[in-house]
């Protein structure tokens, strides 16, 4: 098995504003109302220039997570779009995948999400979606950034856009869509749900209840300040306790914008994205719905997932880290399932992006359909021990050093099929991450620290 040097994301090729998941930073400092308005206007200009609005009055849908800053950022975004002649439907607090779904089903030209996902409350972000609910390509984001602040002919009179506030029908449509993706009732299944005080605080429990589940809800009282605060997928401890205390068959935890889902089995043990993908891949394969019997993962997925999939006749395709690269590989190959260890699971038949509530429903449906508890279903993916060592102060551009390559090759040879080495240069600082998976934790620790010493010696600045 060959070692992998993971490529960093395309940050160096992109503008200064847009990262791998839109614009993100400290709200009202990096991400301001002025920036939101200017980006909205620029996005309308870029898409208009491309002919996206030809023959009809342009329309957009805007949604946000539960952060206090989302209120003024959404208002600024709606104002910017309307000032550029775009009619806007403001759907309020809804998950990112809900806005993506609505962008497709409402036939609008632009979708905008104001969210910083799993980040702390003081952050926020701006993400644009193209017609159909897909993320914008890098070149479109660069064009939007380049056109910020340009002079333009403003529409007047009846040509300005109008803003309509949705009163709940958008969320109802999204819930109906989600429930319609499963073919089995969840009646009799008790599920504990941690909504992270975020965007799924209403629609997450609603969808599971509509599907028939007995739902125990925690952290579903957003106040604008408590999103992701010691709760949700980044802090599953409360959910683990709630599952055991309530006697639930399983628990699910979303992040702030609910594009991720992690799970907990009946014993309170965490079930990560790799294990969830393993369960869903087998489910889709059994239903004849796993395209080419292939699962798309990133290089950070545990080797145990790949080995488990091989044992069941399912092939894995690896991409660079980031859901945009998973999506790209899925589109190119026409694959139906992909995702990340973080719980970002993409089911192409039902969504254009990761969807935490969809994942929760599909996982619970598998439990209901098979009669097998989650710990048994997830137990088929045995995670290999993993050690990650960050090596700072090195030249990350020289990871191809011959001596380092020889050390990696020797380590890979010794680890055999039950181990691997991953070198991942940081995208933002002079740092190289050394990750090792092995049959035992001692072997993973020893190999990782040994290779880190070689990186430190050979790549020193």
C-alpha positions as CSV (number, residue, x, y, z in Angstrom):
1,X,0.0,0.0,0.0
2,X,1.5,3.3,-1.0
3,X,1.7,6.4,1.2
4,X,-0.5,9.3,0.3
5,X,0.6,13.0,0.3
6,X,-2.7,14.8,0.5
7,X,-3.0,17.9,-1.7
8,X,-4.2,21.1,0.0
9,X,-7.3,22.7,-1.2
10,X,-7.4,25.2,-4.0
11,X,-7.0,28.1,-1.7
12,X,-3.9,29.4,-3.5
13,X,-5.8,29.4,-6.8
14,X,-8.8,31.2,-5.3
15,X,-9.4,34.8,-4.4
16,X,-8.7,36.2,-1.0
17,X,-12.3,36.2,0.1
18,X,-13.6,32.8,-1.0
19,X,-12.3,29.6,0.7
20,X,-13.4,26.1,0.1
21,X,-16.9,26.7,1.5
22,X,-17.7,30.3,0.6
23,X,-16.7,33.4,2.5
24,X,-16.2,32.8,6.2
25,X,-14.8,34.8,9.2
26,X,-15.6,36.8,12.3
27,X,-19.0,38.4,11.8
28,X,-19.2,42.2,11.7
29,X,-15.4,42.3,11.4
30,X,-14.4,40.0,8.5
31,X,-17.9,39.3,7.3
32,X,-19.8,42.6,7.4
33,X,-23.2,43.8,6.2
34,X,-21.4,45.9,3.6
35,X,-19.6,42.8,2.3
36,X,-22.8,40.8,2.2
37,X,-24.5,43.5,0.2
38,X,-21.6,44.0,-2.2
39,X,-21.2,40.2,-2.7
40,X,-24.9,39.9,-3.5
41,X,-24.8,42.7,-6.0
42,X,-21.6,41.2,-7.6
43,X,-23.2,37.7,-7.8
44,X,-26.2,39.1,-9.5
45,X,-24.0,40.9,-12.0
46,X,-21.9,37.9,-12.8
47,X,-24.8,35.5,-13.3
48,X,-26.7,38.1,-15.3
49,X,-23.7,38.6,-17.6
50,X,-23.5,34.9,-18.1
51,X,-27.1,35.0,-19.4
52,X,-28.6,33.1,-16.4
53,X,-31.4,35.6,-16.1
54,X,-32.2,35.7,-19.8
55,X,-35.9,35.8,-20.6
56,X,-37.3,36.0,-17.1
57,X,-37.2,38.1,-14.0
58,X,-34.4,36.8,-11.8
59,X,-35.2,35.2,-8.4
60,X,-33.2,34.1,-5.4
61,X,-33.8,32.3,-2.1
62,X,-31.9,33.3,1.1
63,X,-31.6,31.3,4.3
64,X,-29.5,31.3,7.4
65,X,-28.5,29.5,10.5
66,X,-29.5,30.7,14.0
67,X,-26.6,33.1,14.7
68,X,-27.6,36.6,15.8
69,X,-25.3,38.0,13.1
70,X,-27.3,36.1,10.5
71,X,-30.1,38.6,11.0
72,X,-28.3,41.6,9.6
73,X,-26.3,39.6,7.1
74,X,-29.4,38.1,5.6
75,X,-31.0,41.6,5.5
76,X,-28.0,43.0,3.7
77,X,-27.9,40.1,1.3
78,X,-31.6,40.4,0.4
79,X,-31.1,44.2,0.0
80,X,-28.1,43.7,-2.3
81,X,-30.0,41.2,-4.5
82,X,-33.1,43.3,-4.7
83,X,-31.2,46.5,-5.5
84,X,-29.7,44.5,-8.5
85,X,-33.2,43.6,-9.7
86,X,-33.5,40.2,-8.2
87,X,-36.7,39.1,-6.5
88,X,-35.9,37.4,-3.2
89,X,-37.6,34.9,-0.9
90,X,-36.2,35.1,2.6
91,X,-36.8,31.6,4.2
92,X,-35.3,32.5,7.5
93,X,-33.6,29.9,9.7
94,X,-33.2,26.7,7.7
95,X,-30.3,24.2,7.2
96,X,-27.9,24.7,4.4
97,X,-29.1,21.6,2.6
98,X,-32.7,22.9,2.9
99,X,-31.7,26.1,1.1
100,X,-29.9,24.0,-1.6
101,X,-33.1,21.9,-2.0
102,X,-35.3,24.9,-2.3
103,X,-32.9,26.5,-4.8
104,X,-33.6,23.6,-7.0
105,X,-37.3,23.0,-6.4
106,X,-38.4,26.7,-6.5
107,X,-36.6,27.2,-9.8
108,X,-34.7,30.2,-8.6
109,X,-31.5,31.5,-10.1
110,X,-29.4,32.0,-7.0
111,X,-29.4,30.5,-3.5
112,X,-27.6,32.2,-0.6
113,X,-26.8,30.7,2.8
114,X,-25.6,32.8,5.7
115,X,-23.8,30.3,8.0
116,X,-20.4,29.3,9.5
117,X,-21.5,25.7,9.9
118,X,-19.8,24.1,12.9
119,X,-17.7,27.2,13.7
120,X,-18.2,29.1,17.0
121,X,-21.0,31.6,17.3
122,X,-19.0,34.8,16.6
123,X,-18.2,33.6,13.1
124,X,-20.4,33.7,10.1
125,X,-20.2,33.0,6.4
126,X,-21.8,33.7,3.0
127,X,-22.2,30.8,0.5
128,X,-23.8,31.1,-3.0
129,X,-25.6,28.3,-4.8
130,X,-26.2,28.1,-8.5
131,X,-29.5,27.1,-10.1
132,X,-30.3,23.6,-9.1
133,X,-28.8,24.0,-5.6
134,X,-25.1,23.3,-6.5
135,X,-22.1,25.1,-5.1
136,X,-20.6,27.7,-7.4
137,X,-17.5,26.8,-9.3
138,X,-14.2,28.4,-8.3
139,X,-14.1,30.5,-11.4
140,X,-17.5,32.0,-10.7
141,X,-16.5,32.8,-7.1
142,X,-13.4,34.5,-8.5
143,X,-15.5,36.6,-10.9
144,X,-17.9,37.6,-8.1
145,X,-14.9,38.8,-6.0
146,X,-13.4,40.7,-8.9
147,X,-16.6,42.6,-9.5
148,X,-17.2,43.9,-6.0
149,X,-17.4,47.7,-6.0
150,X,-17.7,48.1,-9.7
151,X,-19.8,50.9,-11.1
152,X,-23.2,49.8,-12.5
153,X,-26.5,51.0,-13.8
154,X,-29.0,50.5,-11.1
155,X,-32.6,49.4,-11.9
156,X,-35.3,51.9,-11.2
157,X,-39.0,51.9,-10.5
158,X,-40.7,48.5,-11.0
159,X,-37.4,46.9,-12.1
160,X,-36.0,46.7,-8.6
161,X,-36.3,43.4,-6.9
162,X,-39.0,42.6,-4.3
163,X,-38.4,40.8,-1.0
164,X,-40.9,38.3,0.4
165,X,-40.5,36.6,3.8
166,X,-41.6,33.0,3.8
167,X,-43.8,32.1,6.8
168,X,-43.0,28.4,7.1
169,X,-44.1,26.7,3.8
170,X,-40.4,26.3,2.7
171,X,-39.6,24.4,5.9
172,X,-42.7,22.2,5.5
173,X,-41.8,21.4,1.9
174,X,-38.3,20.4,3.0
175,X,-39.5,18.1,5.7
176,X,-42.0,16.5,3.3
177,X,-39.1,15.9,0.9
178,X,-36.9,14.3,3.5
179,X,-39.6,12.0,4.9
180,X,-40.4,10.9,1.3
181,X,-36.8,9.6,0.9
182,X,-37.4,6.6,3.2
183,X,-39.7,3.6,2.5
184,X,-40.2,2.4,6.0
185,X,-41.9,3.8,9.1
186,X,-39.8,4.7,12.1
187,X,-42.7,3.8,14.4
188,X,-41.4,2.2,17.6
189,X,-37.9,3.7,17.1
190,X,-36.8,6.1,19.8
191,X,-34.2,8.6,18.6
192,X,-32.4,11.2,20.7
193,X,-31.6,14.3,18.6
194,X,-29.0,17.1,19.4
195,X,-29.9,20.0,17.2
196,X,-26.8,22.1,18.2
197,X,-29.2,25.0,18.9
198,X,-28.8,25.6,15.2
199,X,-30.6,25.6,11.9
200,X,-32.3,22.2,12.3
201,X,-33.8,22.9,15.7
202,X,-37.3,22.8,14.2
203,X,-37.1,20.8,11.0
204,X,-34.8,18.1,12.3
205,X,-37.2,16.8,15.0
206,X,-40.2,17.5,12.8
207,X,-38.9,15.2,10.0
208,X,-38.1,12.4,12.4
209,X,-41.5,12.7,14.1
210,X,-43.3,12.8,10.7
211,X,-41.5,9.6,9.8
212,X,-43.0,8.0,12.9
213,X,-40.1,8.1,15.4
214,X,-40.4,8.7,19.1
215,X,-38.1,11.7,19.3
216,X,-36.1,12.9,22.4
217,X,-34.8,16.5,21.6
218,X,-31.9,18.3,23.2
219,X,-30.3,21.7,22.3
220,X,-33.1,22.9,20.1
221,X,-33.7,26.3,21.7
222,X,-31.5,28.7,19.7
223,X,-31.2,32.2,21.1
224,X,-28.8,33.7,18.5
225,X,-25.8,33.1,20.8
226,X,-25.8,29.4,21.8
227,X,-25.3,27.7,18.4
228,X,-22.7,24.9,18.6
229,X,-22.0,25.8,22.2
230,X,-20.8,22.6,23.8
231,X,-23.4,20.7,21.8
232,X,-24.1,19.1,18.4
233,X,-21.8,17.1,16.3
234,X,-18.6,18.8,17.6
235,X,-19.5,18.1,21.2
236,X,-21.5,14.8,21.3
237,X,-21.1,14.2,25.1
238,X,-24.6,15.5,25.9
239,X,-26.2,13.3,23.2
240,X,-24.3,10.2,24.4
241,X,-25.7,10.8,27.9
242,X,-29.2,11.5,26.6
243,X,-29.3,8.3,24.6
244,X,-28.5,6.1,27.6
245,X,-30.7,8.0,29.9
246,X,-33.8,7.9,27.6
247,X,-33.3,4.3,26.4
248,X,-33.1,5.4,22.8
249,X,-32.1,3.0,20.1
250,X,-29.8,5.6,18.7
251,X,-29.0,9.3,18.7
252,X,-28.1,11.8,16.0
253,X,-26.2,15.1,16.3
254,X,-26.2,17.9,13.8
255,X,-23.9,20.9,13.4
256,X,-25.0,24.5,13.3
257,X,-26.2,24.4,9.7
258,X,-27.2,20.7,9.8
259,X,-25.1,19.6,6.8
260,X,-23.4,17.1,9.0
261,X,-24.6,14.2,11.2
262,X,-22.8,12.0,13.7
263,X,-24.6,9.2,15.5
264,X,-24.6,7.5,18.9
265,X,-25.5,3.8,19.4
266,X,-27.8,2.5,22.3
267,X,-24.8,2.2,24.6
268,X,-23.7,5.8,24.1
269,X,-20.8,5.0,21.8
270,X,-20.0,7.5,19.1
271,X,-20.6,6.4,15.5
272,X,-18.6,8.6,13.1
273,X,-19.1,9.6,9.5
274,X,-17.0,6.7,8.2
275,X,-19.2,4.2,10.0
276,X,-22.3,5.9,8.9
277,X,-21.1,5.8,5.3
278,X,-20.4,2.1,5.7
279,X,-23.9,1.4,6.9
280,X,-25.5,3.5,4.2
281,X,-23.3,2.0,1.4
282,X,-24.4,-1.5,2.3
283,X,-28.0,-0.3,2.5
284,X,-27.9,1.2,-1.0
285,X,-26.0,-1.7,-2.4
286,X,-28.7,-4.1,-1.1
287,X,-31.3,-1.9,-2.7
288,X,-29.5,-1.8,-6.0
289,X,-29.0,1.9,-5.6
290,X,-25.2,2.2,-5.0
291,X,-23.9,3.2,-8.4
292,X,-21.1,0.9,-9.6
293,X,-21.0,-0.4,-6.0
294,X,-18.8,2.5,-5.2
295,X,-18.4,4.8,-2.2
296,X,-16.6,8.2,-2.5
297,X,-14.5,9.1,0.5
298,X,-11.6,11.5,1.3
299,X,-8.0,10.5,2.1
300,X,-8.8,11.2,5.8
301,X,-11.3,8.4,6.1
302,X,-10.1,5.6,8.3
303,X,-8.5,2.6,6.5
304,X,-10.9,0.5,8.4
305,X,-13.7,1.8,6.2
306,X,-11.9,0.8,3.0
307,X,-11.1,-2.7,4.3
308,X,-14.7,-3.2,5.5
309,X,-16.1,-2.1,2.1
310,X,-13.6,-4.4,0.3
311,X,-15.0,-7.3,2.4
312,X,-18.5,-6.6,1.2
313,X,-17.6,-6.1,-2.4
314,X,-17.9,-2.3,-2.4
315,X,-15.2,-0.2,-4.0
316,X,-13.9,3.1,-2.6
317,X,-12.7,6.2,-4.5
318,X,-10.6,8.7,-2.5
319,X,-10.5,12.5,-3.0
320,X,-8.7,15.4,-1.3
321,X,-10.2,16.7,1.9
322,X,-13.3,18.8,1.5
323,X,-16.9,18.0,0.5
324,X,-16.5,20.0,-2.7
325,X,-14.0,17.4,-3.9
326,X,-16.3,14.6,-2.9
327,X,-19.1,16.2,-4.8
328,X,-16.8,16.7,-7.8
329,X,-15.8,13.0,-7.9
330,X,-19.4,12.0,-7.5
331,X,-20.5,14.1,-10.4
332,X,-17.7,13.0,-12.7
333,X,-18.3,9.3,-11.9
334,X,-22.1,9.5,-11.5
335,X,-21.7,8.0,-8.0
336,X,-24.6,8.0,-5.6
337,X,-22.9,8.1,-2.1
338,X,-19.9,9.9,-0.7
339,X,-18.8,11.8,2.3
340,X,-16.3,12.6,5.1
341,X,-15.4,11.3,8.4
342,X,-16.9,14.4,10.0
343,X,-20.4,13.3,9.1
344,X,-20.7,15.2,5.8
345,X,-22.7,12.6,3.9
346,X,-23.9,13.2,0.4
347,X,-26.7,11.1,-1.1
348,X,-27.0,12.2,-4.7
349,X,-30.4,10.9,-5.3
350,X,-31.9,13.2,-2.7
351,X,-29.5,16.1,-2.2
352,X,-26.9,18.3,-3.8
353,X,-24.9,18.7,-0.6
354,X,-24.3,17.0,2.7
355,X,-27.6,16.8,4.6
356,X,-27.5,15.9,8.3
357,X,-31.3,15.4,8.7
358,X,-31.4,13.2,5.6
359,X,-28.6,11.2,6.9
360,X,-30.3,10.7,10.3
361,X,-33.5,9.5,8.6
362,X,-31.7,7.1,6.3
363,X,-29.7,5.7,9.2
364,X,-32.8,5.2,11.3
365,X,-34.6,3.7,8.4
366,X,-31.8,1.1,8.1
367,X,-32.1,0.2,11.7
368,X,-35.9,-0.1,11.4
369,X,-35.8,-2.1,8.2
370,X,-33.2,-4.6,9.3
371,X,-34.2,-4.9,13.0
372,X,-30.4,-4.7,13.8
373,X,-29.3,-2.2,16.4
374,X,-26.9,0.6,15.2
375,X,-23.9,-0.9,17.2
376,X,-24.2,-4.1,15.2
377,X,-24.6,-2.3,11.8
378,X,-21.8,0.1,12.5
379,X,-19.6,-2.6,14.0
380,X,-18.8,-3.9,10.5
381,X,-16.5,-0.9,10.1
382,X,-13.7,-1.5,12.6
383,X,-11.7,1.7,13.0
384,X,-8.0,1.2,12.9
385,X,-5.9,3.0,15.6
386,X,-4.8,6.4,14.3
387,X,-2.2,8.9,15.4
388,X,-1.9,12.5,14.0
389,X,1.3,14.6,14.6
390,X,1.5,18.2,13.5
391,X,5.1,19.2,12.6
392,X,5.4,23.1,12.5
393,X,8.1,25.3,11.1
394,X,8.9,23.2,8.1
395,X,8.9,23.7,4.3
396,X,5.7,22.0,3.3
397,X,6.6,22.3,-0.4
398,X,9.3,19.7,-0.1
399,X,7.3,16.7,1.0
400,X,8.7,14.9,-2.0
401,X,12.2,14.8,-0.3
402,X,13.9,11.5,-1.2
403,X,15.0,10.6,2.3
404,X,11.5,11.3,3.6
405,X,10.0,9.2,0.8
406,X,12.2,6.3,1.6
407,X,11.2,6.5,5.3
408,X,7.6,6.5,4.4
409,X,8.0,3.6,2.0
410,X,9.8,1.6,4.8
411,X,7.0,2.4,7.2
412,X,4.3,1.4,4.7
413,X,6.0,-1.9,4.0
414,X,6.2,-2.7,7.6
415,X,2.6,-1.8,8.3
416,X,1.3,-3.8,5.4
417,X,-2.4,-3.9,4.5
418,X,-3.5,-3.0,8.0
419,X,-1.8,0.4,8.0
420,X,-1.0,3.5,6.0
421,X,0.8,6.8,6.2
422,X,-0.7,10.2,5.1
423,X,1.3,13.4,4.8
424,X,-0.9,16.5,4.5
425,X,0.7,19.9,4.1
426,X,-1.3,22.7,5.8
427,X,-3.1,25.1,3.5
428,X,-2.5,28.1,5.7
429,X,0.8,27.8,7.6
430,X,4.3,26.2,7.4
431,X,3.1,22.9,8.9
432,X,2.9,19.3,7.8
433,X,0.5,16.8,9.3
434,X,1.7,13.2,9.7
435,X,-1.1,10.7,10.1
436,X,-0.5,7.0,10.7
437,X,-3.0,4.2,11.0
438,X,-1.9,0.8,12.2
439,X,-3.1,-2.5,13.7
440,X,-2.2,-1.3,17.2
441,X,-2.2,2.1,18.9
442,X,1.4,1.6,19.9
443,X,2.5,0.9,16.4
444,X,0.6,3.9,15.1
445,X,2.1,6.2,17.8
446,X,5.7,4.9,17.2
447,X,5.5,5.2,13.4
448,X,3.9,8.6,13.4
449,X,6.4,10.1,15.8
450,X,9.3,8.5,14.0
451,X,8.2,9.9,10.6
452,X,7.5,13.3,12.3
453,X,11.2,13.4,13.3
454,X,12.2,12.8,9.7
455,X,9.9,15.6,8.5
456,X,11.3,17.9,11.1
457,X,14.9,17.1,10.1
458,X,14.6,17.0,6.3
459,X,12.1,19.8,5.8
460,X,13.5,22.3,8.3
461,X,13.3,25.9,7.2
